C-alpha cells in the first residue's frame, strides 16, 4: 500500500512539473518550446555619455540569462529578443556637508527595454528600469570606483529585467 502511494505521488508530481513548463531554481519559467534568446545592442541615448556602457550592459544581460537558464544565445532569430536603450546616466549629490559640499554622490543608470517572445506574444513587454549606486562625495567616479558602481547597478538592473520577463515577479 505504501509503495503504491509513493509511486502515485511521484507520478502526480512529475505530471504537474511537466504541465507547468520548464522551471529552474532561479525562478525562471521558460516554456519548453523556447530554446534561444538574443540581446541586441542597447543604444546609449543618455545626455551624459559613458563610452562602452552599451556593450557592458549588453554583456551583463547576456551573462545573467545564460547563467540562470538553459537558453542558447544567438545573434539573429532568437525565440526571445531583448533590445532597448540606456536612457539616463547621471551623477547627482544626495547629501551635503555644512559647507554645501557633497557628502555623498549617486550614480543613476536607467534603461528602457523592449522584450519580444516570438512563441508567446502576450508576454511582450516594454518597460523602463533604473537603479543607483551611492559613493562618497570626496571620491571620483573613476577606475575601480566606477567599475564597482557599474557592476552593482548592472547586477540589479539585469536581475529586475530577468524577473519581469522570465520569472514574472
C-alpha positions in Angstrom: 0.0 0.0 0.0 2.8 2.4 1.0 4.7 1.5 -2.1 1.7 2.4 -4.3 1.2 5.7 -2.5 4.9 6.7 -3.1 4.6 5.7 -6.8 1.4 7.6 -7.3 2.8 10.7 -5.5 5.9 10.6 -7.7 3.7 10.2 -10.8 1.5 13.2 -9.8 4.5 15.4 -9.1 6.1 14.5 -12.4 2.9 15.2 -14.3 2.5 18.6 -12.5 6.0 19.7 -13.3 5.7 18.7 -16.9 2.5 20.6 -17.4 4.0 23.8 -15.9 6.7 24.1 -18.5 10.4 24.1 -17.6 11.1 25.5 -14.1 14.5 26.4 -12.8 15.6 27.1 -9.3 16.4 30.7 -10.3 12.7 31.4 -10.6 12.6 31.4 -14.4 9.7 29.7 -16.0 10.7 29.1 -19.7 8.2 27.2 -21.9 9.7 24.0 -23.4 9.4 25.4 -27.0 11.7 28.4 -26.2 15.3 27.4 -26.9 17.1 30.6 -27.8 17.5 34.3 -26.9 19.0 37.3 -28.5 20.2 40.6 -26.9 20.6 43.4 -29.4 22.8 46.4 -28.7 21.4 48.8 -26.2 21.9 52.3 -27.8 23.3 54.8 -25.3 21.0 57.9 -25.6 21.8 59.4 -22.2 22.8 63.1 -22.1 25.9 62.2 -20.1 27.6 59.7 -22.4 29.8 57.0 -20.9 31.8 55.2 -23.7 31.4 51.4 -23.8 28.4 51.4 -21.4 26.1 49.9 -24.0 28.4 46.9 -24.6 29.0 46.4 -20.9 25.2 46.3 -20.3 24.5 44.0 -23.2 27.2 41.6 -21.9 25.8 41.7 -18.3 22.3 40.9 -19.5 23.5 38.1 -21.8 25.6 36.6 -19.0 22.7 36.7 -16.5 20.3 34.9 -18.8 22.9 32.3 -19.7 23.7 31.7 -16.1 20.0 31.4 -15.0 18.5 29.5 -17.9 19.3 26.7 -20.4 18.7 29.0 -23.3 21.2 29.4 -26.1 22.5 32.8 -27.1 22.0 33.6 -30.8 22.7 36.8 -32.8 19.6 36.5 -35.0 16.1 35.0 -34.9 16.1 34.3 -31.2 12.8 33.0 -29.6 13.2 35.8 -27.1 14.5 39.2 -28.1 15.8 41.9 -25.8 16.5 45.4 -27.1 16.3 49.0 -26.0 18.4 51.9 -24.9 20.3 53.4 -22.0 18.2 56.5 -21.3 20.0 58.1 -18.3 23.5 58.1 -16.8 23.5 60.8 -14.1 25.7 61.7 -11.1 24.0 63.8 -8.5 24.7 64.8 -4.9 22.4 63.1 -2.3 23.6 64.7 0.9 25.6 67.8 1.6 28.0 68.9 4.4 27.6 72.0 6.4 29.7 74.0 3.9 27.5 72.9 1.0 29.8 70.3 -0.4 28.6 66.9 -1.5 28.9 64.4 1.3 27.6 61.6 -0.9 27.0 61.3 -4.6 24.7 59.0 -6.5 25.2 57.4 -9.9 21.9 56.5 -11.5 21.6 54.4 -14.7 18.2 53.9 -16.4 17.4 51.6 -19.3 14.3 51.1 -21.4 13.8 47.6 -22.6 11.6 46.0 -25.2 11.1 42.3 -24.8 9.6 40.1 -27.5 8.6 36.5 -27.0 8.1 35.1 -30.5 6.5 31.9 -29.1 4.0 33.8 -26.8 3.4 37.4 -27.9 1.2 38.2 -24.9 4.4 38.1 -22.9 5.9 41.0 -24.9 7.0 43.9 -22.6 8.2 47.5 -22.9 9.4 48.9 -19.6 11.9 51.2 -18.0 14.3 50.2 -15.2 16.5 52.3 -13.1 19.0 51.7 -10.2 21.7 53.7 -8.4 25.0 53.4 -6.6 26.0 55.8 -3.8 29.6 56.7 -3.2 31.5 59.3 -1.0 31.4 62.9 -2.2 35.1 63.1 -1.8 35.7 60.2 -4.3 35.9 60.5 -8.0 33.9 58.2 -10.2 36.9 56.7 -12.0 38.8 53.5 -12.1 37.7 50.8 -9.7 35.1 53.0 -8.1 33.4 53.4 -11.5 33.8 49.6 -12.3 32.2 48.7 -8.9 29.4 51.2 -9.5 28.6 49.8 -13.0 28.8 46.2 -11.8 26.4 46.7 -8.9 23.9 48.7 -11.0 24.0 46.2 -13.8 23.6 43.3 -11.4 20.4 44.9 -10.1 19.1 46.1 -13.5 19.6 42.8 -15.2 18.0 40.8 -12.4 15.0 43.2 -12.4 14.7 42.7 -16.2 15.1 38.9 -15.9 12.4 38.8 -13.2 10.0 41.0 -15.3 10.4 38.9 -18.5 11.1 35.4 -17.4 10.3 35.0 -13.7 7.1 37.1 -13.9 7.6 38.5 -10.4 
